[in-house]
Amino acid sequence: MFGYKREKCISIDIPNSDCLTDKVDQIREQLMNKGEWQTKHNWDTYAWTDFKITKERRNGSHLFKVKVKCDYELSCLCPTIERAVQMACLYQKFIESAAEQLGWPTWVSKTQLEP
């Protein structure tokens, strides 16, 4: 696909992906009152992830924009708050799995420590 030879795939174990499900009511309240919800999550000694969910209106529909950022930024639009929370958790699991399996999220990898 696209002339790219895939050397290695990242596998992600997501048993329930409920990392933020206990916060859905709090997230909903902040979205309704402020139009956005954001937090930071420390998942390794020097690794922080920024989470942000905002309300958007596109083509007459209410959507929720998810941004998850730790060196790279992953984002999507979701039709419900619950789906937005699930996607935020999925992105976080992806970031952690990629760092564990391939190396640090920036240019460093398990086989290359120097640029």
N, C-alpha and C positions, 0 to 999 in steps of 0.2 A: 504494500500500500504506500503510495507517494514515493516509491523508489527507496524506501528506508528499510534496512534489514534490522528487524527487532532481535536484539541479543538477549534481552532478559525482560520478563514481565514482573510487575510488582503484584504480590498477592496480598489481599486485605482480608483479615478475619473480622467480620462484623456480626457478632452473635445477635445482638439486639439493637445496636446503635442508639442507645438511650442515654448518651452522655449529658444531654441538656433537658431531657423530657420532664424532669422534676421542676424545671424553670419555665415551662410553657406559659403558665398563668402570669408570671412576672414579666416575661417577654411580651405577651399580649398586652398587658397593662401599659408598659412603657411605649409600645408601638402606638397604641390608641391615644395616649396622652402627649407623647413627645415626637411621634413619627419615626422613631428609631430606637434600637436597643444595641448596646455594645458592651463587650467585656474582653478581658485578657485572660489567657490560660497559660500557666507555666508547666510544660510537660517534660522538660529535661533541664539539666543544670544551667545551660545558657540558651534555652529555646523557649520562646514565647510565641503564642498565636493570638492574633487579634481577630475577634468575631464582631461582625456588624450585620444587623438586619434592619432594613428600612422599608417603609411603605412606598409604593409607586403606583402610578395610574398610567396604563398604556392601552390605547385603543378602547377606552371606556371600561377597561377591566382593572380591578384592584389586584395588585401583585405584591410580592414581598421579595426584595433583592437581598441576597445573601452574599457576604464577602468574608472570606477566611484567608488570613494573610500571615505567612511566616516565611520570609524571604521571597516567596512567590505568592501571588494573589489568585485565589480561585473564587469564582462567583457564578451565580445563576439567578434566575427568576422563578419563583414558586407561587402556586395559586393559593396556598393556605399557610398559616403560621406553623402548623404542625409539620408540613412538608419542608418548610424553610429550616426548622430546627433539625429535622432528620438530615437534610443536605449539609448543614453546618457540621454535624457530627461525622458524616461520611467524609467530608473534606479533611477534618482533623485526623481521622483514622488514616486517610491516604497520606497525609503529611508525615505522620509518625511512622507508618510502614515504609515509606520511601526513604526516610532518614535511616531507619534501621537496616533495610535491605540493600540500599545503594550508597549510603553515605550522607553526610551533612547536606541540608537543602541547597547550599550554594554550589560553587564549583568543586569543592572537595568531594572525593569519592573514596571508597574503601581501598582503591588501588592507586589513587593520585592525591598526594598531600600538598604538592607544590603546583603553581600555575604553569 
